[in-house]
Amino acid sequence: MVTSSDLKTILHSKRANIYYLEYCRVLVNGGRVEYVTEEKNQSLYWNIPIANTTAILLGSGTSITQAAVRDLCRAGVMIGFCGGGGTPLYAGSDGEVDVHWFSPQSEYRPTEYLQNWFGIWIDAGKRLEGAKKLQIFRANFIQSTWEKNFSVNQDFRLDIGNLRRIIRPFLEEVQAANTSEGIFSAEAHFTKNLYKIAAECTGNGHFVREKKGSGADPANKNLDYGNYLAYGLGATATWVLGIPHGLSLLHGKTRRGGLVFDVADLVKDALVLPQAFISAQQGHSDQEFRALCIKNFGCEEALDFMIDSIKSIAQKPLFRE
């Protein structure tokens, strides 16, 4: 029998796979976790390499066996139940829409980051400073990835000057903010400007962001689908470090999944947003878009970046005592 420690040989930050599955059964077959699809009165079995997987989203028409959940948890794989296309993500037992995940129930995880993080979370001033740091990491990651990947991309045609002109004042507003509401205000304006740039770069001049039930607009739909993949990475990053999802710095202080939103923001705009507009322009299918998002996460080591960002906040004092 393969031990749990063997299944976790590959660090979560180095794992290659995120799965979105629909209209299939997930089960254990011959000692392997597989999903089964039906095609022309024939059952087709597809292997899931659980030791190299970070998260699985189970969409419409799916079921999973107890044995499969057991093995996925032994490998440290996050499991989420969601609607069609990957959104919305449902709470496991009560059906409320939220960022709730079935996390592997291992308590043998590090306590160092949890203890330091709680010291930040319980202090309003340190919590605000931590939220600022997340936004700074986010903006710098956007600038580096967009300039590297999209300034030479003929499907996006990024003007680097326009990007820098919105990042600089955003960072200044974040640094000057005295409350979380100030950060939210700066973030909302910044994200709106990013949408504007992406729309201009892909010839989508009439774009208006709509959330949850975005109708037929492909860019909106892609943003919803891609963001939920980022939430899977965010949930994985916080679980790996042993920090509960409720200890958020900025989002949802009264909701259990707030920290997942905080951490997912580190990569959503950098990697999901431009791909959402490019895929809408190119007419990519939902499956093609998700595959490209996952490829972007891997190429830019998104999970590594999330984990390192959290650790840099949890390890270093934010204020002198």
N, C-alpha and C positions, 0 to 999 in steps of 0.2 A: 504493500500500500504506500502511495506517495504521501509524505508528511507535509503538514502545513508550511513548515520552514522551507521545504524544497519548492513548493508552489510559489513562494514569495522571493525566490532567488533573484528574479528580475525586479529592480527597483521600480516603483510606480511611475516615477518621472521618466523612465526609459521604456515603458510599455508602449506598444505600437497600435493597439486596437481599442476602438470604441464601437459598440454595436447598437444599431437601431433595428429591431425585429418586429415584424407584423405577420399575422395570419400563419402562425406556426406554433409548434410545441417545443419547449426546452426541457430536455431530460438527460439522464445519464444512460449511456449505451456502451457496453463493453469497457466500463471504467473511464469513459470520456464524456464530457459535457457536450451535447450536440443539440442543434435545432432541426426540427423535422418539418418539411413542407410537402404539400400534396400536389402532384402534377400528373394529370391524365391517369387517375386511378393508381398512381404509384407514389410511394413514400420515399422522399429523398432526404438523406441524413447529411448534415453539414457540421463539421467539427468546429468548436469554439476553443481556441488556445487560451485557456483561462489564466495561465501563468503570465501571459503577455497581453492581458486585457485590463483596462482600468475601469470601464463602466459599461453596463448594458441597459438600454432603454427598451422596454417591452410595450409595443403599441397595440393597435386594434387587433382583435382576434388571436391573442396570444395566451398561452398557459405555461406554467412552469411547475415542475415536480419538487417535492421536498428534498429529494436526493440532489437535484441540480442546485437548489439554493444552498444546501450544505456545502457542496464542493466549491461553488462560487465564493462563498464566505471564507472558506479555508484558504482560497487564493487571494483574498482581499479585494474582490471585485464589487464595486458599487452596483446596486440593482435599483432601477426606477421604473414605475409603471406610468405610462403616458397615453395621451390621445393619439389620433392619427397624425402621421408625419413627425412625431416627436414632441408635440406640444398640444395642450398643456401637460405639465407633469403633475400626476395626482398623488395625494397622500395615500399611503399604503392601505389603510384600513377604513378610513371614513370618507374618502372620495373628495376631500376639499382640494382646491387648486392651490398648490404651494410648492416650494422647493423642498420636498421631503424625500429622503432616500433610505432604502434598507441598507444600512452599513454593516459590515462584518462585525459580529459581536465578540471581538477579541479585546480584552482589557489589558493585554500585555503590550502596551504601546508606551512611547516615551512620555514622561510627565514634565520634563524641563520646559517645553514650549507652552504647555497648558498653564503651568504655574506663573510663568512670566507674562503670558497673555492675559491671564486673569488680573494680574497686578495693573496692567494697562487698562483693561476693560472697566474696572471698578472705579477708576479715577477719570472724571470727565475731561480734565485737561489733557491727560495722556491719551485718552481715547480720541480726542479731536486731533492731536498731533499724529497719531497713528493713521487716522483717516486721511490726513493731508499727505502722508508719506505714500499711501496706496495710490492716491491720485497722481502724485509726481512720478511714481514708477510706471503707472498706466500711460501717462502722456509721453514719457521718454520712450517707452516701448512702441507706442504708435509711431512716433517720429522715426525711430530707427528702422522699423519693419516696413513702413510705407515708403520711405526714401530708398531702401534697399530693393524692395520687391516691385514697387508700382511706378517708380519714376521712369522705368524703362519698359513698362508693360503697355503694349499697344492697345490693349482692351480697356485700360484705365486712364492713361495719359495724365498722370499726376503732375501738377505744378508745385514743386517743392516750396517755392516762395509763399504760395497761398496757405500751405499747411503750417509753415513756421509762423505765419502772421496770426494764426488763431491759437497756436500752442503757447506762445509767449504770454499773451494776456491771461490765458486760462491759468497758467502756473502762478502768475502774479496775484490773481483773484483768490486762488486756493491758499497761498501763503498768507494773504491778508485776512482771511476769514476768521471770525471769532466764534462762530457757531457752526453746527452741522448743517443748518439751513443755508448758511452762506456758501458752503461747499456744494450743496445740492443745486443752488441757483447757478453757480459757476459751471457745474457739470452739465446741467440742462442746456445752457447756452452753448457750451463747447460741443456737446453731442449734436445739437441742431446744426452747427456749422460743419461738423464732419459729414452729416448727411448731405448737406448742400454741396460740399466739395465732391463727394462720391457721385451724387446725381449729375453734376456738371461733367465729371470725368467719363461718365458712361452714357451721356446723352439722355438722361432721365430727368428732364427739367421740371416735370410736373409732380415729382415725388412728394408725398406727405406721409410721415410716419404714423402708422396705426397699429395698435397692439391688440393681440388676441382677437381673432376673427377678422383678419386683415383683408378678407374678400379675395378677389382674383389677382391683386397686384403681386407679381412674383417677387419683387424686392422685399416687400413687407413680409411675405410668407417665408422667404429665405432667412430673413433676420430672426424671425421667431424660431425657426428650426435650428439655425446655427447657434443661437444664444443658449438653447437648452443643452446642446453638446458642451458648451463652455461651462454650464452649471454642473455637468457631470464631472468635469475636470476640477472645478472648484470644490465640490464635495469630496473628491478623492484627495486633493491636496490637504484639506483641513483634517480629514480622517487620518492620513498618514502621520501627521504631526500630533495627533491626539487632541486637537482643539475642537470643542463642541460647536456646532453650527449656530447656536444661539448667541455666542459671544461676538456679536457684530460690532464693527467700529462705526459704521455709517447707516446701513440699510436695516430696516425692520427691527428696531430694538425690542419690540414686543412680539416678534414672530420668530419661530424656531430656526428658520433657514436663512436669517439675515446675513450671516458671514459668507454663505455661499454666493450671494449676490455681490458682496464686497470683492471677493476674490475673483469671481468670474469677470468682473469689470476690468481686471488687469489685462485681459486678452481679447475680450469681445470686439471692441472697436478696432484693435490692431489687425485681427485676423479674420473675424467673421464679417464685419461690415463691408470691406471692399469686395470680398468674395461674393457676398449676397448681391451686390449690384452687378458685378461682372457676370455671374451666373444668370441673373435675370436678363441681362442684355444678350447673352449667348444662347438663351433658351434651354439651359441645362435642366434635366429632370431633378426631382427631389433627391433621388439616390445619388446622382452625379454630384449635386451640390454638397451633400453631406460627406461624400468621399473626399472632395476637394478640401472641405473644412478640416477633416481629420488629417489629411496630408499636410495642410498648413500648420496644424498644431504640432505635428511631429517634426517638420522641417525647422520650425522656429523654437523647438523645445519648450512649448508653452507650459507644460506641467512643471518642468524644472524651474522656469521663471516664476510661476506661482509659489512653489515651495520656497524658493530662495527669498522671494519678497516677504513672505510671512515670517520666515526665520530671521530676516534682517531686522524686522520690527520686534519680534519676540526676544531676540538675544541681546539687543542693545538698549540701554536706558534712554528713554525719550527726553527726560529732563534730569538735570543734576539734582541729587537729593539734598 
